[in-house]
Amino acid sequence: AQSVSQHNHHVILSEAASLELGCNYSYGGTVNLFWYVQYPGQHLQLLLKYFSGDPLVKGIKGFEAEFIKSKFSFNLRKPSVQWSDTAEYFCAVNRAKTSYDKVIFGPGTSLSVIP
Amino acid sequence: GAVVSQHPSRVICKSGTSVKIECRSLDFQATTMFWYRQFPKKSLMLMATSNEGSKATYEQGVEKDKFLINHASLTLSTLTVTSAHPEDSSFYICSARGAGRETQYFGPGTRLLVL
């Protein structure tokens, strides 16, 4: 069965610090990978996604993620965080090109950015 | 584009009553809808996957007779929590995906409190 793990449960950073959130998945086939963000009191929003092609994916709000197939990883990065990036971040995966396939979410990483 | 709405956003009910939650895709046809449950400070737990016009597929451990899912049209899916109990109190989130698309779009969630 597919599963997703995220390295950190809670990350605390000062503004302007660099961010890297780890994500690993377990599935041997071709996958789609996602990062979602949930700001306090708001619903899930898609930050970025990887389906195929360039393994370095750029998303909204200055976020990017790199797919490393050999490591089954899809880490999220941002060079300089802002207070407004405080949120819950979820990595997710599903099987590529499979009709109706469900998305499996990681446990989430709570990011707190201190002004 | 790709907006998903949920109604109601909050509901409080007495133990033993049934509650219906609606999930609508506002600007696209959702061939597949997913229902998730999110506990405080936890990740999303997939409850079921519903394809328009067919029976929902429930995840292991989710009671299909308790959580009734209907996906009668390409823009509407409903989740009915039957004979609700306090332990059913949670945040229920739906997501929708269009035909041939690999990205899910999430609704804002419905907070259910059973007294």
gemmi code that builds the backbone of each chain (N, CA, C; Angstrom):
import gemmi

chains = {
    "A": [
        ("ALA", (0.841, -1.195, 0.000), (0.000, 0.000, 0.000), (0.877, 1.247, 0.000)),
        ("GLN", (0.328, 2.281, -0.613), (1.073, 3.529, -0.641), (1.083, 4.165, 0.736)),
        ("SER", (2.147, 4.866, 1.045), (2.173, 5.649, 2.275), (3.076, 6.849, 2.051)),
        ("VAL", (2.863, 7.858, 2.853), (3.649, 9.086, 2.759), (4.115, 9.454, 4.159)),
        ("SER", (5.380, 9.769, 4.267), (5.897, 10.226, 5.550), (6.486, 11.624, 5.385)),
        ("GLN", (6.370, 12.398, 6.423), (6.949, 13.721, 6.434), (7.894, 13.805, 7.624)),
        ("HIS", (9.058, 14.349, 7.392), (10.133, 14.224, 8.368), (9.875, 14.971, 9.656)),
        ("ASN", (9.245, 16.112, 9.556), (9.101, 16.981, 10.717), (7.641, 17.176, 11.055)),
        ("HIS", (7.340, 17.083, 12.330), (5.959, 17.329, 12.752), (5.713, 18.819, 12.894)),
        ("HIS", (6.709, 19.520, 13.447), (6.566, 20.949, 13.672), (7.902, 21.616, 13.438)),
        ("VAL", (7.887, 22.659, 12.620), (9.088, 23.418, 12.309), (8.862, 24.871, 12.703)),
        ("ILE", (9.829, 25.428, 13.380), (9.754, 26.840, 13.776), (10.946, 27.569, 13.160)),
        ("LEU", (10.665, 28.633, 12.415), (11.719, 29.391, 11.748), (11.516, 30.881, 11.961)),
        ("SER", (12.584, 31.612, 11.864), (12.499, 33.065, 11.854), (12.294, 33.542, 10.426)),
        ("GLU", (11.679, 34.694, 10.287), (11.491, 35.255, 8.945), (12.825, 35.365, 8.230)),
        ("ALA", (12.786, 35.122, 6.925), (13.950, 35.179, 6.038), (14.801, 33.914, 6.083)),
        ("ALA", (14.494, 33.015, 6.999), (15.241, 31.751, 7.013), (14.820, 30.895, 5.830)),
        ("SER", (15.679, 29.960, 5.472), (15.335, 29.045, 4.381), (14.582, 27.845, 4.944)),
        ("LEU", (13.729, 27.298, 4.103), (12.858, 26.205, 4.522), (13.086, 24.977, 3.656)),
        ("GLU", (13.147, 23.837, 4.290), (13.070, 22.584, 3.553), (12.253, 21.606, 4.369)),
        ("LEU", (11.164, 21.135, 3.812), (10.309, 20.144, 4.452), (10.456, 18.820, 3.704)),
        ("GLY", (10.767, 17.785, 4.457), (11.002, 16.494, 3.838), (9.734, 15.697, 3.619)),
        ("CYS", (9.715, 14.948, 2.533), (8.587, 14.070, 2.214), (9.134, 12.842, 1.513)),
        ("ASN", (8.755, 11.681, 1.994), (9.097, 10.429, 1.330), (7.845, 9.602, 1.137)),
        ("TYR", (7.817, 8.863, 0.054), (6.646, 8.035, -0.213), (7.103, 6.610, -0.482)),
        ("SER", (6.169, 5.706, -0.315), (6.484, 4.315, -0.620), (5.514, 3.827, -1.678)),
        ("TYR", (6.013, 3.673, -2.866), (5.264, 3.080, -3.965), (6.222, 2.880, -5.114)),
        ("GLY", (6.217, 1.705, -5.684), (7.213, 1.383, -6.693), (6.891, 1.847, -8.088)),
        ("GLY", (5.672, 2.206, -8.340), (5.288, 2.574, -9.700), (5.425, 4.066, -9.951)),
        ("THR", (4.851, 4.491, -11.056), (4.867, 5.909, -11.423), (3.842, 6.662, -10.589)),
        ("VAL", (4.268, 7.776, -10.047), (3.392, 8.508, -9.129), (3.232, 9.965, -9.541)),
        ("ASN", (2.160, 10.548, -9.055), (1.983, 11.991, -9.052), (2.243, 12.451, -7.633)),
        ("LEU", (2.850, 13.601, -7.494), (3.199, 14.115, -6.171), (2.670, 15.523, -5.994)),
        ("PHE", (2.233, 15.822, -4.800), (1.606, 17.106, -4.511), (2.098, 17.653, -3.178)),
        ("TRP", (2.108, 18.958, -3.102), (2.203, 19.629, -1.807), (0.989, 20.542, -1.671)),
        ("TYR", (0.303, 20.388, -0.550), (-0.837, 21.235, -0.234), (-0.506, 22.052, 1.007)),
        ("VAL", (-1.130, 23.224, 1.106), (-0.961, 24.070, 2.282), (-2.337, 24.390, 2.858)),
        ("GLN", (-2.391, 24.441, 4.170), (-3.639, 24.790, 4.857), (-3.308, 25.914, 5.831)),
        ("TYR", (-3.685, 27.138, 5.466), (-3.474, 28.277, 6.350), (-4.499, 28.219, 7.482)),
        ("PRO", (-4.187, 28.814, 8.612), (-5.099, 28.756, 9.764), (-6.517, 29.179, 9.385)),
        ("GLY", (-7.461, 28.304, 9.655), (-8.857, 28.608, 9.384), (-9.270, 28.548, 7.932)),
        ("GLN", (-8.377, 28.132, 7.065), (-8.698, 28.081, 5.637), (-8.645, 26.645, 5.118)),
        ("HIS", (-9.111, 26.469, 3.896), (-9.118, 25.126, 3.342), (-7.828, 24.818, 2.603)),
        ("LEU", (-7.660, 23.589, 2.252), (-6.454, 23.136, 1.573), (-6.298, 23.813, 0.216)),
        ("GLN", (-5.071, 24.227, -0.060), (-4.767, 24.805, -1.368), (-3.576, 24.068, -1.952)),
        ("LEU", (-3.594, 23.899, -3.255), (-2.489, 23.244, -3.934), (-1.328, 24.226, -4.083)),
        ("LEU", (-0.163, 23.828, -3.573), (1.039, 24.644, -3.713), (1.753, 24.343, -5.025)),
        ("LEU", (1.927, 23.065, -5.272), (2.594, 22.628, -6.500), (2.357, 21.143, -6.696)),
        ("LYS", (2.667, 20.683, -7.894), (2.456, 19.274, -8.215), (3.501, 18.813, -9.218)),
        ("TYR", (3.782, 17.535, -9.163), (4.676, 16.911, -10.141), (3.949, 15.741, -10.777)),
        ("PHE", (3.894, 15.770, -12.113), (3.321, 14.644, -12.833), (4.403, 13.947, -13.654)),
        ("SER", (5.203, 14.730, -14.364), (6.279, 14.174, -15.187), (7.175, 15.322, -15.620)),
        ("GLY", (8.274, 14.981, -16.277), (9.141, 16.028, -16.816), (10.169, 16.509, -15.815)),
        ("ASP", (10.459, 17.792, -15.852), (11.493, 18.391, -15.000), (11.205, 18.060, -13.535)),
        ("PRO", (12.150, 17.406, -12.858), (11.895, 17.021, -11.466), (11.884, 18.200, -10.501)),
        ("LEU", (12.348, 19.347, -10.937), (12.299, 20.538, -10.093), (11.040, 21.324, -10.475)),
        ("VAL", (10.129, 21.376, -9.528), (8.828, 21.970, -9.809), (8.696, 23.278, -9.047)),
        ("LYS", (8.243, 24.284, -9.735), (8.013, 25.570, -9.071), (6.516, 25.763, -8.853)),
        ("GLY", (6.182, 26.249, -7.656), (4.781, 26.457, -7.338), (4.490, 27.913, -7.032)),
        ("ILE", (3.382, 28.100, -6.343), (2.984, 29.459, -6.000), (3.771, 29.963, -4.797)),
        ("LYS", (3.781, 31.252, -4.618), (4.331, 31.916, -3.427), (5.802, 31.596, -3.201)),
        ("GLY", (6.546, 31.331, -4.259), (7.975, 31.130, -4.148), (8.412, 29.748, -3.706)),
        ("PHE", (7.479, 28.826, -3.601), (7.820, 27.466, -3.207), (8.279, 26.640, -4.408)),
        ("GLU", (9.139, 25.697, -4.155), (9.539, 24.732, -5.155), (9.751, 23.380, -4.489)),
        ("ALA", (9.735, 22.350, -5.287), (9.973, 21.008, -4.753), (10.756, 20.219, -5.787)),
        ("GLU", (11.555, 19.294, -5.280), (12.375, 18.463, -6.170), (12.033, 17.001, -5.988)),
        ("PHE", (11.713, 16.371, -7.088), (11.418, 14.948, -7.094), (12.714, 14.188, -7.343)),
        ("ILE", (13.100, 13.362, -6.382), (14.275, 12.502, -6.557), (13.773, 11.066, -6.528)),
        ("LYS", (13.657, 10.495, -7.709), (13.039, 9.180, -7.838), (13.805, 8.113, -7.072)),
        ("SER", (15.124, 8.186, -7.106), (15.942, 7.156, -6.451), (15.782, 7.175, -4.939)),
        ("LYS", (15.380, 8.307, -4.413), (15.199, 8.436, -2.968), (13.726, 8.422, -2.568)),
        ("PHE", (12.847, 8.294, -3.536), (11.404, 8.336, -3.263), (11.061, 9.589, -2.452)),
        ("SER", (11.663, 10.696, -2.848), (11.459, 11.908, -2.065), (10.903, 13.040, -2.922)),
        ("PHE", (10.265, 13.970, -2.235), (9.679, 15.137, -2.897), (9.692, 16.267, -1.873)),
        ("ASN", (10.862, 16.799, -1.616), (11.027, 17.801, -0.572), (10.622, 19.183, -1.037)),
        ("LEU", (10.011, 19.898, -0.142), (9.527, 21.256, -0.419), (10.551, 22.262, 0.081)),
        ("ARG", (10.787, 23.312, -0.702), (11.774, 24.313, -0.310), (11.248, 25.711, -0.579)),
        ("LYS", (11.786, 26.632, 0.230), (11.560, 28.049, -0.038), (12.779, 28.779, 0.508)),
        ("PRO", (13.412, 29.631, -0.294), (14.667, 30.250, 0.136), (14.520, 31.205, 1.320)),
        ("SER", (13.369, 31.872, 1.417), (13.213, 32.877, 2.459), (11.745, 32.917, 2.885)),
        ("VAL", (11.477, 32.423, 4.082), (10.078, 32.348, 4.520), (9.603, 33.671, 5.088)),
        ("GLN", (8.276, 33.830, 5.045), (7.646, 35.011, 5.611), (6.677, 34.578, 6.703)),
        ("TRP", (6.304, 35.504, 7.527), (5.361, 35.214, 8.603), (4.067, 34.606, 8.040)),
        ("SER", (3.678, 35.080, 6.857), (2.438, 34.607, 6.246), (2.524, 33.160, 5.750)),
        ("ASP", (3.704, 32.571, 5.797), (3.841, 31.159, 5.420), (3.479, 30.226, 6.573)),
        ("THR", (3.185, 30.777, 7.730), (2.755, 29.951, 8.856), (1.506, 29.176, 8.462)),
        ("ALA", (1.602, 27.872, 8.507), (0.508, 27.029, 8.014), (0.865, 25.569, 8.243)),
        ("GLU", (-0.066, 24.712, 7.862), (0.155, 23.271, 7.875), (0.435, 22.840, 6.431)),
        ("TYR", (1.477, 22.045, 6.249), (1.874, 21.622, 4.907), (1.738, 20.111, 4.795)),
        ("PHE", (1.081, 19.685, 3.718), (0.838, 18.258, 3.509), (1.434, 17.815, 2.177)),
        ("CYS", (2.193, 16.762, 2.237), (2.677, 16.099, 1.040), (1.678, 15.001, 0.679)),
        ("ALA", (1.471, 14.762, -0.606), (0.479, 13.759, -1.003), (0.941, 13.059, -2.282)),
        ("VAL", (0.440, 11.849, -2.479), (0.843, 11.046, -3.636), (-0.322, 10.231, -4.135)),
        ("ASN", (-0.357, 10.007, -5.448), (-1.254, 8.986, -5.977), (-0.589, 8.343, -7.187)),
        ("ARG", (-1.165, 7.242, -7.609), (-0.591, 6.525, -8.749), (-0.905, 7.299, -10.013)),
        ("ALA", (0.083, 7.433, -10.853), (-0.090, 8.217, -12.068), (-0.922, 7.459, -13.099)),
        ("LYS", (-1.698, 8.242, -13.841), (-2.437, 7.728, -14.986), (-3.345, 6.552, -14.629)),
        ("THR", (-3.885, 6.620, -13.449), (-4.830, 5.583, -13.022), (-6.157, 6.257, -12.737)),
        ("SER", (-7.158, 5.892, -13.460), (-8.454, 6.538, -13.284), (-8.949, 6.384, -11.858)),
        ("TYR", (-9.442, 7.477, -11.335), (-10.106, 7.483, -10.037), (-9.183, 7.140, -8.866)),
        ("ASP", (-7.868, 7.177, -9.073), (-7.016, 6.764, -7.962), (-7.011, 7.791, -6.847)),
        ("LYS", (-7.033, 7.291, -5.632), (-7.112, 8.161, -4.474), (-5.761, 8.778, -4.164)),
        ("VAL", (-5.801, 9.909, -3.524), (-4.594, 10.597, -3.081), (-4.371, 10.268, -1.608)),
        ("ILE", (-3.160, 9.895, -1.302), (-2.796, 9.579, 0.074), (-1.995, 10.744, 0.632)),
        ("PHE", (-2.380, 11.218, 1.798), (-1.727, 12.359, 2.407), (-0.736, 11.931, 3.487)),
        ("GLY", (0.321, 12.704, 3.606), (1.233, 12.539, 4.718), (0.628, 13.132, 5.973)),
        ("PRO", (1.277, 12.962, 7.105), (0.721, 13.421, 8.377), (0.749, 14.927, 8.555)),
        ("GLY", (1.475, 15.623, 7.699), (1.519, 17.077, 7.792), (2.684, 17.588, 8.607)),
        ("THR", (3.129, 18.775, 8.253), (4.156, 19.496, 9.016), (3.615, 20.872, 9.324)),
        ("SER", (3.619, 21.199, 10.586), (3.157, 22.514, 11.003), (4.339, 23.470, 10.988)),
        ("LEU", (4.242, 24.529, 10.215), (5.310, 25.530, 10.129), (4.875, 26.794, 10.859)),
        ("SER", (5.706, 27.224, 11.773), (5.483, 28.498, 12.461), (6.643, 29.413, 12.118)),
        ("VAL", (6.325, 30.580, 11.574), (7.360, 31.555, 11.226), (7.262, 32.721, 12.197)),
        ("ILE", (8.371, 32.980, 12.846), (8.401, 34.022, 13.867), (8.865, 35.338, 13.232)),
        ("PRO", (8.094, 36.416, 13.419), (8.478, 37.694, 12.795), (9.810, 38.198, 13.334)),
    ],
    "B": [
        ("GLY", (-10.628, 29.339, -11.593), (-11.467, 28.170, -11.826), (-11.242, 27.115, -10.781)),
        ("ALA", (-11.929, 25.961, -10.955), (-11.799, 24.809, -10.084), (-12.162, 25.131, -8.649)),
        ("VAL", (-13.381, 25.606, -8.465), (-13.858, 25.938, -7.133), (-14.800, 24.847, -6.639)),
        ("VAL", (-14.574, 24.472, -5.393), (-15.422, 23.466, -4.747), (-16.018, 24.088, -3.488)),
        ("SER", (-17.302, 23.951, -3.324), (-17.959, 24.506, -2.143), (-18.534, 23.386, -1.294)),
        ("GLN", (-18.704, 23.682, -0.031), (-19.352, 22.745, 0.890), (-20.400, 23.484, 1.707)),
        ("HIS", (-21.457, 22.762, 1.994), (-22.521, 23.355, 2.790), (-23.124, 22.298, 3.709)),
        ("PRO", (-23.298, 22.562, 4.982), (-22.969, 23.836, 5.638), (-21.485, 23.898, 6.006)),
        ("SER", (-21.048, 25.043, 6.459), (-19.661, 25.157, 6.903), (-19.517, 24.657, 8.335)),
        ("ARG", (-20.590, 24.824, 9.118), (-20.600, 24.323, 10.484), (-21.979, 23.756, 10.788)),
        ("VAL", (-22.015, 22.706, 11.547), (-23.306, 22.172, 11.970), (-23.163, 21.553, 13.352)),
        ("ILE", (-24.139, 21.851, 14.174), (-24.220, 21.262, 15.521), (-25.512, 20.449, 15.572)),
        ("CYS", (-25.419, 19.230, 16.015), (-26.632, 18.415, 16.070), (-26.638, 17.576, 17.336)),
        ("LYS", (-27.797, 17.052, 17.640), (-27.944, 16.189, 18.808), (-27.569, 14.757, 18.440)),
        ("SER", (-27.091, 14.037, 19.415), (-26.742, 12.636, 19.215), (-27.972, 11.861, 18.745)),
        ("GLY", (-27.782, 11.035, 17.752), (-28.876, 10.224, 17.230), (-29.520, 10.777, 15.970)),
        ("THR", (-29.252, 12.021, 15.668), (-29.822, 12.609, 14.451), (-28.880, 12.394, 13.279)),
        ("SER", (-29.400, 12.666, 12.083), (-28.597, 12.522, 10.861), (-28.274, 13.897, 10.298)),
        ("VAL", (-27.124, 13.994, 9.707), (-26.666, 15.261, 9.152), (-26.203, 15.049, 7.717)),
        ("LYS", (-26.634, 15.924, 6.822), (-26.226, 15.827, 5.422), (-25.291, 16.982, 5.085)),
        ("ILE", (-24.180, 16.655, 4.448), (-23.203, 17.649, 4.005), (-23.121, 17.598, 2.488)),
        ("GLU", (-23.199, 18.764, 1.873), (-23.144, 18.832, 0.417), (-21.775, 19.308, -0.068)),
        ("CYS", (-21.370, 18.751, -1.181), (-20.123, 19.153, -1.823), (-20.437, 19.433, -3.290)),
        ("ARG", (-20.117, 20.637, -3.728), (-20.430, 21.021, -5.107), (-19.188, 21.521, -5.846)),
        ("SER", (-19.040, 21.086, -7.070), (-18.022, 21.675, -7.939), (-18.724, 22.775, -8.729)),
        ("LEU", (-18.214, 23.990, -8.604), (-18.951, 25.148, -9.128), (-18.661, 25.446, -10.591)),
        ("ASP", (-17.482, 25.119, -11.059), (-17.145, 25.532, -12.422), (-16.503, 24.413, -13.240)),
        ("PHE", (-16.713, 23.191, -12.789), (-16.252, 22.070, -13.606), (-17.061, 20.834, -13.240)),
        ("GLN", (-17.005, 19.859, -14.102), (-17.736, 18.625, -13.849), (-16.829, 17.642, -13.137)),
        ("ALA", (-17.276, 17.232, -11.978), (-16.462, 16.367, -11.123), (-16.880, 14.910, -11.309)),
        ("THR", (-16.112, 14.185, -12.057), (-16.437, 12.773, -12.242), (-16.114, 11.964, -10.992)),
        ("THR", (-15.178, 12.452, -10.221), (-14.809, 11.758, -8.994), (-14.768, 12.749, -7.839)),
        ("MET", (-15.360, 12.348, -6.748), (-15.294, 13.155, -5.533), (-14.787, 12.282, -4.404)),
        ("PHE", (-14.065, 12.904, -3.506), (-13.481, 12.207, -2.368), (-13.973, 12.870, -1.081)),
        ("TRP", (-14.184, 12.057, -0.080), (-14.550, 12.572, 1.237), (-13.463, 12.206, 2.237)),
        ("TYR", (-13.036, 13.237, 2.967), (-11.991, 13.061, 3.955), (-12.511, 13.495, 5.327)),
        ("ARG", (-11.807, 13.001, 6.322), (-12.074, 13.423, 7.691), (-10.746, 13.894, 8.262)),
        ("GLN", (-10.788, 15.036, 8.930), (-9.552, 15.573, 9.503), (-9.763, 15.816, 10.988)),
        ("PHE", (-8.955, 15.165, 11.792), (-8.991, 15.374, 13.239), (-8.053, 16.525, 13.581)),
        ("PRO", (-8.275, 17.157, 14.734), (-7.429, 18.298, 15.114), (-5.946, 17.945, 15.076)),
        ("LYS", (-5.174, 18.782, 14.442), (-3.726, 18.619, 14.367), (-3.313, 17.329, 13.661)),
        ("LYS", (-4.209, 16.781, 12.868), (-3.910, 15.523, 12.179), (-4.068, 15.700, 10.684)),
        ("SER", (-3.636, 14.697, 9.967), (-3.742, 14.737, 8.509), (-5.141, 14.349, 8.061)),
        ("LEU", (-5.338, 14.372, 6.759), (-6.628, 13.991, 6.210), (-6.699, 12.472, 6.090)),
        ("MET", (-7.802, 11.940, 6.509), (-8.026, 10.507, 6.377), (-9.097, 10.295, 5.312)),
        ("LEU", (-8.746, 9.611, 4.253), (-9.709, 9.357, 3.197), (-10.785, 8.412, 3.698)),
        ("MET", (-12.031, 8.812, 3.526), (-13.139, 7.968, 3.941), (-13.658, 7.142, 2.771)),
        ("ALA", (-13.867, 7.832, 1.645), (-14.465, 7.137, 0.505), (-14.226, 7.914, -0.771)),
        ("THR", (-14.315, 7.178, -1.864), (-14.200, 7.751, -3.204), (-15.516, 7.508, -3.927)),
        ("SER", (-16.072, 8.538, -4.514), (-17.324, 8.341, -5.232), (-17.186, 8.794, -6.677)),
        ("ASN", (-17.663, 7.949, -7.555), (-17.692, 8.262, -8.976), (-19.134, 8.512, -9.376)),
        ("GLU", (-19.337, 9.521, -10.179), (-20.681, 9.919, -10.553), (-21.474, 8.761, -11.111)),
        ("GLY", (-22.626, 8.549, -10.534), (-23.531, 7.524, -11.027), (-23.261, 6.125, -10.524)),
        ("SER", (-22.261, 5.951, -9.679), (-22.011, 4.606, -9.158), (-21.814, 4.647, -7.645)),
        ("LYS", (-21.771, 3.476, -7.055), (-21.644, 3.392, -5.598), (-20.258, 3.840, -5.161)),
        ("ALA", (-20.215, 4.410, -3.969), (-18.932, 4.864, -3.434), (-18.074, 3.687, -2.990)),
        ("THR", (-16.785, 3.883, -3.065), (-15.820, 2.901, -2.555), (-15.295, 3.398, -1.225)),
        ("TYR", (-15.538, 2.625, -0.181), (-15.163, 3.048, 1.165), (-13.803, 2.488, 1.548)),
        ("GLU", (-13.074, 3.271, 2.322), (-11.792, 2.803, 2.842), (-12.035, 1.834, 4.000)),
        ("GLN", (-11.034, 1.039, 4.231), (-11.139, 0.046, 5.295), (-11.409, 0.739, 6.629)),
        ("GLY", (-12.363, 0.206, 7.354), (-12.686, 0.740, 8.665), (-13.752, 1.818, 8.659)),
        ("VAL", (-14.183, 2.250, 7.487), (-15.233, 3.267, 7.400), (-16.567, 2.574, 7.167)),
        ("GLU", (-17.531, 2.825, 8.035), (-18.827, 2.153, 7.946), (-19.684, 2.785, 6.861)),
        ("LYS", (-19.984, 2.027, 5.831), (-20.736, 2.588, 4.724), (-22.191, 2.851, 5.098)),
        ("ASP", (-22.701, 2.123, 6.089), (-24.086, 2.363, 6.497), (-24.210, 3.577, 7.400)),
        ("LYS", (-23.093, 4.001, 7.944), (-23.107, 5.171, 8.820), (-22.814, 6.438, 8.016)),
        ("PHE", (-21.929, 6.327, 7.070), (-21.542, 7.467, 6.252), (-22.034, 7.197, 4.825)),
        ("LEU", (-23.243, 7.688, 4.559), (-23.860, 7.444, 3.257), (-23.397, 8.497, 2.258)),
        ("ILE", (-22.903, 8.027, 1.144), (-22.411, 8.944, 0.127), (-23.204, 8.763, -1.150)),
        ("ASN", (-23.626, 9.891, -1.685), (-24.368, 9.902, -2.938), (-23.699, 10.869, -3.895)),
        ("HIS", (-23.510, 10.434, -5.126), (-22.874, 11.283, -6.146), (-23.733, 11.205, -7.394)),
        ("ALA", (-24.900, 11.841, -7.293), (-25.933, 11.667, -8.313), (-25.708, 12.514, -9.550)),
        ("SER", (-24.899, 13.559, -9.437), (-24.670, 14.405, -10.613), (-23.201, 14.760, -10.700)),
        ("LEU", (-22.825, 15.367, -11.796), (-21.416, 15.705, -12.005), (-20.963, 16.927, -11.217)),
        ("THR", (-21.878, 17.523, -10.477), (-21.484, 18.697, -9.695), (-21.851, 18.585, -8.222)),
        ("LEU", (-22.425, 17.471, -7.819), (-22.888, 17.372, -6.437), (-22.654, 15.985, -5.862)),
        ("SER", (-22.053, 15.976, -4.679), (-21.958, 14.758, -3.892), (-22.401, 15.098, -2.476)),
        ("THR", (-23.066, 14.159, -1.838), (-23.495, 14.390, -0.459), (-22.976, 13.298, 0.457)),
        ("LEU", (-22.658, 13.709, 1.668), (-22.263, 12.780, 2.733), (-23.288, 12.922, 3.842)),
        ("THR", (-23.938, 11.837, 4.184), (-24.897, 11.849, 5.279), (-24.346, 11.024, 6.434)),
        ("VAL", (-24.184, 11.684, 7.570), (-23.752, 10.988, 8.779), (-25.026, 10.558, 9.494)),
        ("THR", (-25.278, 9.275, 9.517), (-26.522, 8.779, 10.099), (-26.344, 8.462, 11.572)),
        ("SER", (-27.391, 8.730, 12.340), (-27.368, 8.465, 13.778), (-26.041, 8.930, 14.389)),
        ("ALA", (-25.807, 10.206, 14.246), (-24.512, 10.757, 14.659), (-24.289, 10.615, 16.160)),
        ("HIS", (-23.037, 10.385, 16.512), (-22.620, 10.287, 17.915), (-21.493, 11.284, 18.155)),
        ("PRO", (-21.235, 11.621, 19.394), (-20.173, 12.607, 19.677), (-18.823, 12.256, 19.045)),
        ("GLU", (-18.521, 10.976, 18.923), (-17.229, 10.607, 18.322), (-17.176, 10.875, 16.815)),
        ("ASP", (-18.336, 11.195, 16.235), (-18.351, 11.572, 14.809), (-17.996, 13.043, 14.616)),
        ("SER", (-17.900, 13.774, 15.712), (-17.519, 15.183, 15.620), (-16.146, 15.291, 14.970)),
        ("SER", (-16.080, 16.101, 13.944), (-14.834, 16.180, 13.187), (-14.962, 17.252, 12.118)),
        ("PHE", (-13.920, 17.385, 11.340), (-13.901, 18.284, 10.195), (-13.957, 17.411, 8.949)),
        ("TYR", (-15.005, 17.573, 8.175), (-15.183, 16.750, 6.982), (-14.889, 17.596, 5.750)),
        ("ILE", (-14.032, 17.077, 4.908), (-13.589, 17.813, 3.726), (-13.854, 16.977, 2.482)),
        ("CYS", (-14.378, 17.616, 1.468), (-14.537, 16.920, 0.195), (-13.554, 17.488, -0.815)),
        ("SER", (-13.273, 16.694, -1.814), (-12.487, 17.184, -2.942), (-13.083, 16.628, -4.218)),
        ("ALA", (-12.781, 17.267, -5.312), (-13.370, 16.878, -6.586), (-12.316, 16.893, -7.676)),
        ("ARG", (-12.503, 15.975, -8.614), (-11.561, 15.881, -9.729), (-12.355, 15.695, -11.006)),
        ("GLY", (-11.940, 16.405, -12.065), (-12.634, 16.307, -13.337), (-12.149, 15.124, -14.159)),
        ("ALA", (-12.896, 14.795, -15.178), (-12.569, 13.663, -16.046), (-11.202, 13.864, -16.676)),
        ("GLY", (-10.362, 12.857, -16.597), (-9.046, 12.921, -17.218), (-8.063, 13.827, -16.510)),
        ("ARG", (-8.478, 14.424, -15.411), (-7.598, 15.327, -14.676), (-6.953, 14.582, -13.514)),
        ("GLU", (-5.779, 15.041, -13.118), (-5.084, 14.364, -12.027), (-4.979, 15.217, -10.774)),
        ("THR", (-5.526, 16.401, -10.792), (-5.472, 17.272, -9.625), (-6.831, 17.322, -8.958)),
        ("GLN", (-6.824, 17.189, -7.642), (-8.048, 17.343, -6.858), (-8.141, 18.769, -6.355)),
        ("TYR", (-9.359, 19.259, -6.255), (-9.596, 20.579, -5.678), (-10.468, 20.398, -4.453)),
        ("PHE", (-10.077, 21.075, -3.391), (-10.702, 20.824, -2.099), (-11.752, 21.866, -1.751)),
        ("GLY", (-12.772, 21.387, -1.064), (-13.745, 22.284, -0.496), (-13.230, 22.869, 0.809)),
        ("PRO", (-13.940, 23.824, 1.363), (-13.488, 24.505, 2.581), (-13.716, 23.702, 3.851)),
        ("GLY", (-14.452, 22.606, 3.738), (-14.665, 21.769, 4.912), (-15.944, 22.103, 5.665)),
        ("THR", (-16.417, 21.121, 6.397), (-17.599, 21.272, 7.250), (-17.236, 20.776, 8.638)),
        ("ARG", (-17.434, 21.641, 9.618), (-17.141, 21.224, 10.996), (-18.422, 20.713, 11.628)),
        ("LEU", (-18.391, 19.471, 12.021), (-19.549, 18.827, 12.649), (-19.291, 18.644, 14.133)),
        ("LEU", (-20.243, 19.098, 14.927), (-20.185, 18.893, 16.380), (-21.450, 18.179, 16.798)),
        ("VAL", (-21.285, 17.019, 17.365), (-22.421, 16.223, 17.821), (-22.462, 16.272, 19.334)),
        ("LEU", (-23.574, 16.750, 19.857), (-23.696, 16.907, 21.316), (-24.328, 15.692, 21.967)),
    ],
}
model = gemmi.Model(1)
for chain_id, residues in chains.items():
    chain = gemmi.Chain(chain_id)
    for i, (resn, *xyz) in enumerate(residues, 1):
        res = gemmi.Residue()
        res.name, res.seqid = resn, gemmi.SeqId(i, " ")
        for name, pos in zip(("N", "CA", "C"), xyz):
            atom = gemmi.Atom()
            atom.name, atom.element = name, gemmi.Element(name[0])
            atom.pos, atom.b_iso = gemmi.Position(*pos), 0.0
            res.add_atom(atom)
        chain.add_residue(res)
    model.add_chain(chain)
structure = gemmi.Structure()
structure.add_model(model)
structure.setup_entities()
